[in-house]
Amino acid sequence: MTKEIKDKKFFIIEKEKFLDSFTYSIHKSKMYDLTTAVRKLLALDTLVEDRERYSYHLQEVSFSEVQEPLILKDEVKNEEEKNWKDCVQDELPF
């Protein structure tokens, strides 16, 4: 296996069919190297009894969408610098 493929990361996407609609989620909210992802994918396909409802697929993680770090705008920075006590009213509503 080439180094380029070894360095790639993958999500395991869980596809659930319910009432003629589909929902998609990232299994365990983690990304895996190819070997681990394939092993987990095979295990999930083997263990899942309701194959009509659940299926699993690999999706390569792509970092190409984010080229530069996000920069917070001044409004967000100002909000972060406020003390939480400044945001709470002095009088209680009851």
C-alpha positions in Angstrom: 0.0 0.0 0.0 1.4 3.4 -0.9 2.1 6.0 1.7 -0.5 8.3 0.1 -3.3 5.8 0.6 -2.1 4.9 4.1 -2.3 8.6 5.2 -5.9 9.0 4.0 -8.7 8.9 6.6 -12.2 7.6 6.1 -15.6 7.9 7.7 -18.0 5.0 8.0 -21.3 6.4 7.0 -24.4 4.7 8.5 -27.5 4.8 6.2 -30.8 4.2 7.9 -34.0 3.7 6.0 -37.2 4.6 8.0 -40.6 5.1 6.6 -39.3 5.5 3.0 -36.8 8.2 4.0 -33.1 8.0 4.6 -30.9 9.4 7.3 -27.1 9.4 7.2 -24.7 9.7 10.1 -21.0 9.2 10.8 -20.5 6.0 12.8 -19.1 6.8 16.2 -18.3 10.3 15.0 -14.7 9.2 14.2 -12.4 8.9 11.2 -10.2 5.9 10.6 -7.3 4.8 8.5 -8.2 2.6 5.6 -7.4 -0.8 7.2 -9.3 0.0 10.4 -12.2 1.4 8.5 -12.5 -1.7 6.3 -12.3 -4.0 9.3 -15.0 -2.1 11.1 -17.2 -1.9 8.0 -17.0 -5.7 7.6 -17.8 -6.2 11.2 -20.8 -3.9 11.1 -22.1 -5.6 7.9 -21.7 -9.0 9.6 -23.3 -8.0 13.0 -26.2 -6.0 11.7 -29.3 -8.2 11.5 -31.7 -5.6 9.9 -30.0 -5.1 6.6 -33.2 -3.8 5.0 -33.0 -0.8 7.4 -29.2 -0.3 7.9 -26.3 -0.2 5.5 -22.7 1.1 5.9 -20.4 2.8 3.4 -16.9 4.3 3.4 -16.4 8.0 2.6 -13.0 9.5 2.3 -12.3 12.5 4.5 -11.5 15.5 2.4 -9.6 18.3 3.9 -9.3 20.2 0.6 -12.4 22.2 1.4 -10.6 24.1 4.2 -7.6 25.9 2.8 -7.1 28.5 5.5 -8.0 28.7 9.1 -11.3 30.5 9.9 -10.9 34.0 11.4 -13.4 35.2 13.9 -15.1 38.4 13.2 -14.9 41.3 15.7 -18.5 40.7 16.9 -17.6 37.1 17.9 -14.4 38.1 19.5 -16.1 40.8 21.6 -18.8 38.3 22.7 -16.1 35.8 23.8 -14.3 38.4 25.8 -17.4 39.3 27.9 -17.7 37.8 31.3 -20.7 35.5 31.7 -21.9 37.6 34.7 -22.2 40.6 32.4 -24.6 38.6 30.3 -26.9 37.7 33.2 -29.5 40.2 34.4 -29.1 41.4 38.0 -32.8 40.9 38.8 -34.4 37.5 38.8 -37.7 37.1 37.1 -39.5 35.6 40.1 
